[in-house]
């Protein structure tokens, strides 16, 4: 049984799907979820020529992350699952490292993460957050894959 489940959320459809799966697991086992959002560095276009972010941009990113966490917390409450949230905004740290550290501190039994299932060049260019989390995770990881909608003509 998984009683302490950590779920990274970013507001995407895939992360929401993973969160819902985690909430079902937690509800079925009498567990709780710890919802985390990691504010990651942005493209160089958002930074000044020296690689620094303006305070305004950073604040917008924090507010966005807080809103994502608040929305996720409301979903957990509606599902009747005990939940809390944590926002990470330590620029320079990789998503997977932050999630692994958070799982250790939370004493998680499981991490549930969504993946877009990118392959080939898209995966190489964008990386795979889920794959990096799997590599660094101190506990088992349940990966919820994004289901691609097929065209009606297929």
MIVOZA-411192 format. One record per residue: chain; residue in three letters; residue number from 1; x, y, z of N, C-alpha, C in turn. Coordinates in pm, whole numbers. Layout:
N
pase chain->A&resn->ALA&resi->NUM&nx->X&ny->Y&nz->Z&cax->X&cay->Y&caz->Z&cx->X&cy->Y&cz->Z
...
This chain:
154
pase chain->A&resn->UNK&resi->1&nx->84&ny->-119&nz->0&cax->0&cay->0&caz->0&cx->88&cy->125&cz->0
pase chain->A&resn->UNK&resi->2&nx->46&ny->221&nz->-75&cax->117&cay->348&caz->-81&cx->38&cy->451&cz->-1
pase chain->A&resn->UNK&resi->3&nx->98&ny->499&nz->106&cax->30&cay->591&caz->196&cx->78&cy->736&cz->181
pase chain->A&resn->UNK&resi->4&nx->198&ny->754&nz->128&cax->256&cay->888&caz->113&cx->301&cy->902&cz->-32
pase chain->A&resn->UNK&resi->5&nx->221&ny->974&nz->-110&cax->243&cay->983&caz->-254&cx->278&cy->1125&cz->-293
pase chain->A&resn->UNK&resi->6&nx->391&ny->1139&nz->-360&cax->434&cay->1270&caz->-408&cx->398&cy->1283&cz->-556
pase chain->A&resn->UNK&resi->7&nx->342&ny->1400&nz->-592&cax->299&cay->1422&caz->-729&cx->347&cy->1558&cz->-778
pase chain->A&resn->UNK&resi->8&nx->440&ny->1560&nz->-875&cax->478&cay->1687&caz->-937&cx->365&cy->1733&cz->-1031
pase chain->A&resn->UNK&resi->9&nx->326&ny->1858&nz->-1019&cax->220&cay->1912&caz->-1105&cx->270&cy->2038&cz->-1175
pase chain->A&resn->UNK&resi->10&nx->229&ny->2054&nz->-1301&cax->270&cay->2173&caz->-1376&cx->152&cy->2237&cz->-1449
pase chain->A&resn->UNK&resi->11&nx->31&ny->2189&nz->-1422&cax->-87&cay->2245&caz->-1486&cx->-120&cy->2183&cz->-1620
pase chain->A&resn->UNK&resi->12&nx->-37&ny->2093&nz->-1669&cax->-63&cay->2030&caz->-1798&cx->-168&cy->1920&cz->-1784
pase chain->A&resn->UNK&resi->13&nx->-225&ny->1884&nz->-1896&cax->-324&cay->1775&caz->-1899&cx->-262&cy->1645&cz->-1849
pase chain->A&resn->UNK&resi->14&nx->-138&ny->1620&nz->-1887&cax->-70&cay->1497&caz->-1848&cx->-44&cy->1494&cz->-1698
pase chain->A&resn->UNK&resi->15&nx->1&ny->1604&nz->-1642&cax->25&cay->1610&caz->-1497&cx->-107&cy->1595&cz->-1421
pase chain->A&resn->UNK&resi->16&nx->-213&ny->1652&nz->-1474&cax->-344&cay->1639&caz->-1409&cx->-390&cy->1495&cz->-1411
pase chain->A&resn->UNK&resi->17&nx->-367&ny->1427&nz->-1521&cax->-403&cay->1285&caz->-1531&cx->-325&cy->1203&cz->-1428
pase chain->A&resn->UNK&resi->18&nx->-197&ny->1233&nz->-1410&cax->-116&cay->1164&caz->-1310&cx->-167&cy->1194&cz->-1169
pase chain->A&resn->UNK&resi->19&nx->-203&ny->1320&nz->-1145&cax->-254&cay->1359&caz->-1014&cx->-383&cy->1283&cz->-981
pase chain->A&resn->UNK&resi->20&nx->-471&ny->1272&nz->-1078&cax->-597&cay->1200&caz->-1055&cx->-571&cy->1053&cz->-1022
pase chain->A&resn->UNK&resi->21&nx->-475&ny->992&nz->-1092&cax->-438&cay->853&caz->-1062&cx->-383&cy->843&cz->-919
pase chain->A&resn->UNK&resi->22&nx->-300&ny->939&nz->-880&cax->-243&cay->940&caz->-745&cx->-352&cy->958&cz->-640
pase chain->A&resn->UNK&resi->23&nx->-448&ny->1044&nz->-668&cax->-559&cay->1065&caz->-574&cx->-641&cy->938&cz->-557
pase chain->A&resn->UNK&resi->24&nx->-663&ny->865&nz->-664&cax->-738&cay->739&caz->-655&cx->-661&cy->638&cz->-570
pase chain->A&resn->UNK&resi->25&nx->-530&ny->629&nz->-592&cax->-448&cay->538&caz->-512&cx->-453&cy->578&cz->-365
pase chain->A&resn->UNK&resi->26&nx->-438&ny->706&nz->-337&cax->-438&cay->753&caz->-199&cx->-574&cy->730&cz->-133
pase chain->A&resn->UNK&resi->27&nx->-680&ny->756&nz->-206&cax->-814&cay->735&caz->-150&cx->-837&cy->587&cz->-120
pase chain->A&resn->UNK&resi->28&nx->-797&ny->500&nz->-211&cax->-816&cay->356&caz->-193&cx->-734&cy->299&cz->-78
pase chain->A&resn->UNK&resi->29&nx->-618&ny->359&nz->-52&cax->-529&cay->306&caz->52&cx->-535&cy->384&cz->183
pase chain->A&resn->UNK&resi->30&nx->-615&ny->491&nz->185&cax->-620&cay->575&caz->305&cx->-495&cy->660&cz->320
pase chain->A&resn->UNK&resi->31&nx->-434&ny->692&nz->208&cax->-310&cay->767&caz->209&cx->-330&cy->916&cz->189
pase chain->A&resn->UNK&resi->32&nx->-218&ny->985&nz->164&cax->-219&cay->1129&caz->143&cx->-127&cy->1162&cz->27
pase chain->A&resn->UNK&resi->33&nx->-145&ny->1280&nz->-30&cax->-60&cay->1324&caz->-141&cx->11&cy->1454&cz->-104
pase chain->A&resn->UNK&resi->34&nx->129&ny->1467&nz->-159&cax->209&cay->1588&caz->-145&cx->229&cy->1641&cz->-286
pase chain->A&resn->UNK&resi->35&nx->164&ny->1751&nz->-319&cax->167&cay->1810&caz->-452&cx->280&cy->1911&cz->-459
pase chain->A&resn->UNK&resi->36&nx->368&ny->1895&nz->-556&cax->481&cay->1986&caz->-569&cx->484&cy->2049&cz->-708
pase chain->A&resn->UNK&resi->37&nx->529&ny->2173&nz->-711&cax->549&cay->2242&caz->-838&cx->689&cy->2300&cz->-836
pase chain->A&resn->UNK&resi->38&nx->762&ny->2278&nz->-944&cax->898&cay->2327&caz->-954&cx->902&cy->2438&cz->-1059
pase chain->A&resn->UNK&resi->39&nx->938&ny->2558&nz->-1015&cax->957&cay->2669&caz->-1107&cx->1095&cy->2650&cz->-1167
pase chain->A&resn->UNK&resi->40&nx->1098&ny->2620&nz->-1296&cax->1226&cay->2594&caz->-1362&cx->1272&cy->2716&cz->-1439
pase chain->A&resn->UNK&resi->41&nx->1401&ny->2717&nz->-1470&cax->1457&cay->2823&caz->-1551&cx->1390&cy->2827&cz->-1687
pase chain->A&resn->UNK&resi->42&nx->1393&ny->2943&nz->-1748&cax->1326&cay->2961&caz->-1876&cx->1428&cy->2975&cz->-1987
pase chain->A&resn->UNK&resi->43&nx->1377&ny->2999&nz->-2103&cax->1463&cay->3019&caz->-2219&cx->1545&cy->3146&cz->-2202
pase chain->A&resn->UNK&resi->44&nx->1656&ny->3155&nz->-2271&cax->1739&cay->3276&caz->-2261&cx->1664&cy->3403&cz->-2300
pase chain->A&resn->UNK&resi->45&nx->1559&ny->3392&nz->-2378&cax->1483&cay->3511&caz->-2417&cx->1419&cy->3581&cz->-2298
pase chain->A&resn->UNK&resi->46&nx->1391&ny->3504&nz->-2193&cax->1327&cay->3563&caz->-2075&cx->1428&cy->3623&cz->-1979
pase chain->A&resn->UNK&resi->47&nx->1556&ny->3598&nz->-2006&cax->1661&cay->3648&caz->-1919&cx->1730&cy->3767&cz->-1985
pase chain->A&resn->UNK&resi->48&nx->1801&ny->3843&nz->-1903&cax->1880&cay->3951&caz->-1961&cx->2006&cy->3892&cz->-2026
pase chain->A&resn->UNK&resi->49&nx->2087&ny->3972&nz->-2091&cax->2204&cay->3918&caz->-2161&cx->2302&cy->3843&cz->-2070
pase chain->A&resn->UNK&resi->50&nx->2294&ny->3864&nz->-1940&cax->2385&cay->3798&caz->-1847&cx->2323&cy->3674&cz->-1784
pase chain->A&resn->UNK&resi->51&nx->2205&ny->3635&nz->-1829&cax->2142&cay->3513&caz->-1781&cx->2056&cy->3531&cz->-1657
pase chain->A&resn->UNK&resi->52&nx->2035&ny->3653&nz->-1611&cax->1954&cay->3677&caz->-1493&cx->1808&cy->3703&cz->-1533
pase chain->A&resn->UNK&resi->53&nx->1717&ny->3671&nz->-1445&cax->1575&cay->3696&caz->-1470&cx->1535&cy->3824&cz->-1396
pase chain->A&resn->UNK&resi->54&nx->1445&ny->3898&nz->-1455&cax->1397&cay->4017&caz->-1385&cx->1309&cy->3972&cz->-1269
pase chain->A&resn->UNK&resi->55&nx->1304&ny->4054&nz->-1166&cax->1221&cay->4022&caz->-1051&cx->1075&cy->4006&cz->-1089
pase chain->A&resn->UNK&resi->56&nx->1031&ny->4082&nz->-1188&cax->893&cay->4075&caz->-1234&cx->862&cy->3938&cz->-1295
pase chain->A&resn->UNK&resi->57&nx->952&ny->3888&nz->-1378&cax->932&cay->3758&caz->-1442&cx->931&cy->3648&cz->-1337
pase chain->A&resn->UNK&resi->58&nx->1022&ny->3654&nz->-1243&cax->1029&cay->3554&caz->-1137&cx->900&cy->3554&cz->-1056
pase chain->A&resn->UNK&resi->59&nx->850&ny->3672&nz->-1025&cax->727&cay->3680&caz->-946&cx->608&cy->3622&cz->-1023
pase chain->A&resn->UNK&resi->60&nx->601&ny->3647&nz->-1151&cax->493&cay->3591&caz->-1233&cx->502&cy->3438&cz->-1234
pase chain->A&resn->UNK&resi->61&nx->623&ny->3385&nz->-1244&cax->642&cay->3240&caz->-1242&cx->600&cy->3180&cz->-1108
pase chain->A&resn->UNK&resi->62&nx->633&ny->3249&nz->-999&cax->593&cay->3202&caz->-866&cx->441&cy->3205&cz->-852
pase chain->A&resn->UNK&resi->63&nx->379&ny->3313&nz->-897&cax->233&cay->3324&caz->-888&cx->165&cy->3215&cz->-969
pase chain->A&resn->UNK&resi->64&nx->218&ny->3189&nz->-1087&cax->163&cay->3084&caz->-1171&cx->175&cy->2948&cz->-1102
pase chain->A&resn->UNK&resi->65&nx->291&ny->2921&nz->-1045&cax->312&cay->2795&caz->-973&cx->219&cy->2782&cz->-853
pase chain->A&resn->UNK&resi->66&nx->200&ny->2892&nz->-781&cax->109&cay->2891&caz->-666&cx->-34&cy->2862&cz->-709
pase chain->A&resn->UNK&resi->67&nx->-74&ny->2920&nz->-822&cax->-210&cay->2896&caz->-874&cx->-227&cy->2750&cz->-915
pase chain->A&resn->UNK&resi->68&nx->-126&ny->2693&nz->-980&cax->-131&cay->2552&caz->-1020&cx->-147&cy->2464&cz->-896
pase chain->A&resn->UNK&resi->69&nx->-71&ny->2494&nz->-791&cax->-80&cay->2415&caz->-667&cx->-215&cy->2433&cz->-599
pase chain->A&resn->UNK&resi->70&nx->-267&ny->2555&nz->-597&cax->-397&cay->2578&caz->-534&cx->-507&cy->2502&cz->-608
pase chain->A&resn->UNK&resi->71&nx->-504&ny->2505&nz->-741&cax->-603&cay->2431&caz->-820&cx->-593&cy->2281&cz->-792
pase chain->A&resn->UNK&resi->72&nx->-471&ny->2229&nz->-786&cax->-450&cay->2087&caz->-760&cx->-500&cy->2050&cz->-620
pase chain->A&resn->UNK&resi->73&nx->-474&ny->2137&nz->-523&cax->-519&cay->2113&caz->-387&cx->-672&cy->2108&cz->-379
pase chain->A&resn->UNK&resi->74&nx->-739&ny->2193&nz->-454&cax->-885&cay->2192&caz->-456&cx->-939&cy->2061&cz->-514
pase chain->A&resn->UNK&resi->75&nx->-872&ny->2007&nz->-615&cax->-912&cay->1878&caz->-673&cx->-895&cy->1768&cz->-568
pase chain->A&resn->UNK&resi->76&nx->-784&ny->1772&nz->-496&cax->-760&cay->1671&caz->-391&cx->-866&cy->1679&cz->-282
pase chain->A&resn->UNK&resi->77&nx->-898&ny->1801&nz->-241&cax->-1000&cay->1819&caz->-137&cx->-1135&cy->1767&cz->-186
pase chain->A&resn->UNK&resi->78&nx->-1170&ny->1797&nz->-311&cax->-1296&cay->1749&caz->-367&cx->-1301&cy->1596&cz->-372
pase chain->A&resn->UNK&resi->79&nx->-1184&ny->1534&nz->-389&cax->-1175&cay->1388&caz->-393&cx->-1172&cy->1328&cz->-253
pase chain->A&resn->UNK&resi->80&nx->-1164&ny->1414&nz->-151&cax->-1162&cay->1366&caz->-14&cx->-1028&cy->1307&cz->28
pase chain->A&resn->UNK&resi->81&nx->-921&ny->1351&nz->-35&cax->-787&cay->1298&caz->-6&cx->-706&cy->1405&cz->68
pase chain->A&resn->UNK&resi->82&nx->-648&ny->1368&nz->182&cax->-561&cay->1464&caz->251&cx->-444&cy->1502&cz->160
pase chain->A&resn->UNK&resi->83&nx->-416&ny->1631&nz->150&cax->-311&cay->1677&caz->61&cx->-250&cy->1805&cz->113
pase chain->A&resn->UNK&resi->84&nx->-124&ny->1826&nz->74&cax->-59&cay->1953&caz->99&cx->22&cy->1987&cz->-25
pase chain->A&resn->UNK&resi->85&nx->79&ny->2108&nz->-24&cax->151&cay->2155&caz->-143&cx->285&cy->2214&cz->-103
pase chain->A&resn->UNK&resi->86&nx->373&ny->2220&nz->-204&cax->504&cay->2282&caz->-184&cx->552&cy->2339&cz->-317
pase chain->A&resn->UNK&resi->87&nx->594&ny->2464&nz->-314&cax->646&cay->2532&caz->-432&cx->797&cy->2542&cz->-420
pase chain->A&resn->UNK&resi->88&nx->867&ny->2503&nz->-527&cax->1013&cay->2511&caz->-531&cx->1052&cy->2612&cz->-639
pase chain->A&resn->UNK&resi->89&nx->1133&ny->2709&nz->-602&cax->1176&cay->2808&caz->-700&cx->1326&cy->2834&cz->-691
pase chain->A&resn->UNK&resi->90&nx->1400&ny->2728&nz->-668&cax->1546&cay->2737&caz->-664&cx->1600&cy->2722&cz->-805
pase chain->A&resn->UNK&resi->91&nx->1622&ny->2832&nz->-872&cax->1670&cay->2828&caz->-1009&cx->1807&cy->2760&cz->-1013
pase chain->A&resn->UNK&resi->92&nx->1828&ny->2685&nz->-1118&cax->1955&cay->2616&caz->-1134&cx->1948&cy->2469&cz->-1098
pase chain->A&resn->UNK&resi->93&nx->1850&ny->2429&nz->-1018&cax->1835&cay->2288&caz->-985&cx->1746&cy->2221&cz->-1089
pase chain->A&resn->UNK&resi->94&nx->1781&ny->2099&nz->-1123&cax->1702&cay->2024&caz->-1220&cx->1575&cy->1970&cz->-1154
pase chain->A&resn->UNK&resi->95&nx->1470&ny->1960&nz->-1234&cax->1341&cay->1910&caz->-1187&cx->1355&cy->1778&cz->-1113
pase chain->A&resn->UNK&resi->96&nx->1425&ny->1683&nz->-1172&cax->1437&cay->1550&caz->-1113&cx->1506&cy->1554&cz->-978
pase chain->A&resn->UNK&resi->97&nx->1607&ny->1639&nz->-964&cax->1677&cay->1651&caz->-836&cx->1585&cy->1706&cz->-728
pase chain->A&resn->UNK&resi->98&nx->1508&ny->1806&nz->-764&cax->1415&cay->1867&caz->-669&cx->1309&cy->1767&cz->-627
pase chain->A&resn->UNK&resi->99&nx->1254&ny->1693&nz->-723&cax->1150&cay->1594&caz->-693&cx->1206&cy->1483&cz->-605
pase chain->A&resn->UNK&resi->100&nx->1325&ny->1434&nz->-637&cax->1387&cay->1327&caz->-556&cx->1410&cy->1375&cz->-413
pase chain->A&resn->UNK&resi->101&nx->1462&ny->1496&nz->-397&cax->1484&cay->1551&caz->-263&cx->1352&cy->1569&cz->-188
pase chain->A&resn->UNK&resi->102&nx->1250&ny->1617&nz->-258&cax->1120&cay->1636&caz->-194&cx->1061&cy->1502&cz->-150
pase chain->A&resn->UNK&resi->103&nx->1078&ny->1400&nz->-231&cax->1028&cay->1266&caz->-197&cx->1096&cy->1214&cz->-71
pase chain->A&resn->UNK&resi->104&nx->1226&ny->1237&nz->-61&cax->1300&cay->1193&caz->57&cx->1251&cy->1267&cz->182
pase chain->A&resn->UNK&resi->105&nx->1239&ny->1399&nz->173&cax->1195&cay->1478&caz->288&cx->1052&cy->1445&cz->330
pase chain->A&resn->UNK&resi->106&nx->966&ny->1418&nz->233&cax->826&cay->1385&caz->260&cx->810&cy->1240&cz->308
pase chain->A&resn->UNK&resi->107&nx->918&ny->1162&nz->293&cax->914&cay->1018&caz->323&cx->810&cy->949&cz->237
pase chain->A&resn->UNK&resi->108&nx->812&ny->984&nz->108&cax->716&cay->928&caz->13&cx->737&cy->779&cz->-6
pase chain->A&resn->UNK&resi->109&nx->627&ny->709&nz->-29&cax->630&cay->567&caz->-66&cx->630&cy->552&cz->-217
pase chain->A&resn->UNK&resi->110&nx->584&ny->656&nz->-287&cax->563&cay->649&caz->-431&cx->564&cy->791&cz->-489
pase chain->A&resn->UNK&resi->111&nx->615&ny->801&nz->-610&cax->605&cay->924&caz->-688&cx->517&cy->891&cz->-808
pase chain->A&resn->UNK&resi->112&nx->420&ny->974&nz->-838&cax->336&cay->955&caz->-956&cx->360&cy->1075&cz->-1047
pase chain->A&resn->UNK&resi->113&nx->401&ny->1047&nz->-1169&cax->439&cay->1153&caz->-1262&cx->379&cy->1126&cz->-1399
pase chain->A&resn->UNK&resi->114&nx->341&ny->1232&nz->-1468&cax->291&cay->1220&caz->-1604&cx->404&cy->1233&cz->-1704
pase chain->A&resn->UNK&resi->115&nx->386&ny->1172&nz->-1819&cax->483&cay->1187&caz->-1927&cx->410&cy->1208&cz->-2058
pase chain->A&resn->UNK&resi->116&nx->471&ny->1286&nz->-2144&cax->413&cay->1309&caz->-2276&cx->452&cy->1200&cz->-2373
pase chain->A&resn->UNK&resi->117&nx->547&ny->1116&nz->-2335&cax->587&cay->1004&caz->-2420&cx->658&cy->1048&cz->-2546
pase chain->A&resn->UNK&resi->118&nx->733&ny->1157&nz->-2538&cax->805&cay->1203&caz->-2657&cx->910&cy->1100&cz->-2696
pase chain->A&resn->UNK&resi->119&nx->937&ny->1096&nz->-2825&cax->1038&cay->1004&caz->-2877&cx->1127&cy->1079&cz->-2974
pase chain->A&resn->UNK&resi->120&nx->1235&ny->1016&nz->-3008&cax->1323&cay->1069&caz->-3112&cx->1376&cy->1207&cz->-3081
pase chain->A&resn->UNK&resi->121&nx->1370&ny->1294&nz->-3182&cax->1427&cay->1428&caz->-3171&cx->1359&cy->1511&cz->-3063
pase chain->A&resn->UNK&resi->122&nx->1227&ny->1498&nz->-3051&cax->1155&cay->1574&caz->-2948&cx->1205&cy->1540&cz->-2809
pase chain->A&resn->UNK&resi->123&nx->1232&ny->1413&nz->-2785&cax->1282&cay->1371&caz->-2655&cx->1425&cy->1420&cz->-2634
pase chain->A&resn->UNK&resi->124&nx->1503&ny->1411&nz->-2740&cax->1642&cay->1453&caz->-2730&cx->1652&cy->1603&cz->-2705
pase chain->A&resn->UNK&resi->125&nx->1568&ny->1680&nz->-2772&cax->1572&cay->1826&caz->-2759&cx->1512&cy->1873&cz->-2627
pase chain->A&resn->UNK&resi->126&nx->1402&ny->1814&nz->-2586&cax->1332&cay->1859&caz->-2468&cx->1367&cy->1779&cz->-2343
pase chain->A&resn->UNK&resi->127&nx->1426&ny->1662&nz->-2362&cax->1456&cay->1577&caz->-2249&cx->1329&cy->1512&cz->-2198
pase chain->A&resn->UNK&resi->128&nx->1344&ny->1424&nz->-2105&cax->1228&cay->1360&caz->-2046&cx->1234&cy->1379&cz->-1895
pase chain->A&resn->UNK&resi->129&nx->1148&ny->1468&nz->-1846&cax->1143&cay->1490&caz->-1702&cx->1111&cy->1363&cz->-1627
pase chain->A&resn->UNK&resi->130&nx->1016&ny->1284&nz->-1680&cax->978&cay->1159&caz->-1614&cx->1096&cy->1063&cz->-1609
pase chain->A&resn->UNK&resi->131&nx->1169&ny->1053&nz->-1718&cax->1284&cay->961&caz->-1721&cx->1390&cy->1004&cz->-1620
pase chain->A&resn->UNK&resi->132&nx->1415&ny->1132&nz->-1610&cax->1513&cay->1182&caz->-1513&cx->1466&cy->1156&cz->-1370
pase chain->A&resn->UNK&resi->133&nx->1337&ny->1172&nz->-1345&cax->1282&cay->1144&caz->-1212&cx->1300&cy->996&cz->-1179
pase chain->A&resn->UNK&resi->134&nx->1270&ny->909&nz->-1275&cax->1286&cay->765&caz->-1252&cx->1431&cy->733&cz->-1213
pase chain->A&resn->UNK&resi->135&nx->1526&ny->794&nz->-1282&cax->1667&cay->768&caz->-1256&cx->1711&cy->811&cz->-1116
pase chain->A&resn->UNK&resi->136&nx->1656&ny->921&nz->-1065&cax->1702&cay->976&caz->-938&cx->1611&cy->944&cz->-819
pase chain->A&resn->UNK&resi->137&nx->1494&ny->892&nz->-846&cax->1394&cay->872&caz->-740&cx->1441&cy->773&cz->-634
pase chain->A&resn->UNK&resi->138&nx->1418&ny->808&nz->-508&cax->1453&cay->718&caz->-399&cx->1345&cy->613&cz->-369
pase chain->A&resn->UNK&resi->139&nx->1233&ny->622&nz->-441&cax->1119&cay->532&caz->-421&cx->1063&cy->493&cz->-558
pase chain->A&resn->UNK&resi->140&nx->972&ny->395&nz->-563&cax->911&cay->360&caz->-692&cx->841&cy->479&cz->-757
pase chain->A&resn->UNK&resi->141&nx->837&ny->477&nz->-890&cax->772&cay->583&caz->-968&cx->667&cy->519&cz->-1057
pase chain->A&resn->UNK&resi->142&nx->545&ny->570&nz->-1048&cax->438&cay->530&caz->-1138&cx->429&cy->637&cz->-1244
pase chain->A&resn->UNK&resi->143&nx->447&ny->596&nz->-1370&cax->445&cay->691&caz->-1481&cx->311&cy->677&cz->-1554
pase chain->A&resn->UNK&resi->144&nx->240&ny->788&nz->-1563&cax->112&cay->792&caz->-1632&cx->136&cy->858&cz->-1768
pase chain->A&resn->UNK&resi->145&nx->111&ny->783&nz->-1871&cax->139&cay->831&caz->-2006&cx->24&cy->915&cz->-2060
pase chain->A&resn->UNK&resi->146&nx->62&ny->1018&nz->-2132&cax->-35&cay->1104&caz->-2201&cx->-98&cy->1022&cz->-2312
pase chain->A&resn->UNK&resi->147&nx->-229&ny->1016&nz->-2315&cax->-294&cay->941&caz->-2422&cx->-318&cy->1035&cz->-2540
pase chain->A&resn->UNK&resi->148&nx->-256&ny->1001&nz->-2651&cax->-273&cay->1083&caz->-2771&cx->-407&cy->1051&cz->-2834
pase chain->A&resn->UNK&resi->149&nx->-480&ny->1156&nz->-2867&cax->-609&cay->1138&caz->-2931&cx->-588&cy->1112&cz->-3079
pase chain->A&resn->UNK&resi->150&nx->-651&ny->1006&nz->-3127&cax->-637&cay->971&caz->-3267&cx->-743&cy->1046&cz->-3348
pase chain->A&resn->UNK&resi->151&nx->-701&ny->1078&nz->-3469&cax->-794&cay->1146&caz->-3560&cx->-908&cy->1052&cz->-3597
pase chain->A&resn->UNK&resi->152&nx->-1024&ny->1107&nz->-3622&cax->-1142&cay->1027&caz->-3656&cx->-1122&cy->950&cz->-3787
pase chain->A&resn->UNK&resi->153&nx->-1038&ny->1001&nz->-3875&cax->-1019&cay->937&caz->-4005&cx->-924&cy->818&cz->-3998
pase chain->A&resn->UNK&resi->154&nx->-858&ny->797&nz->-3884&cax->-763&cay->685&caz->-3872&cx->-833&cy->558&cz->-3839
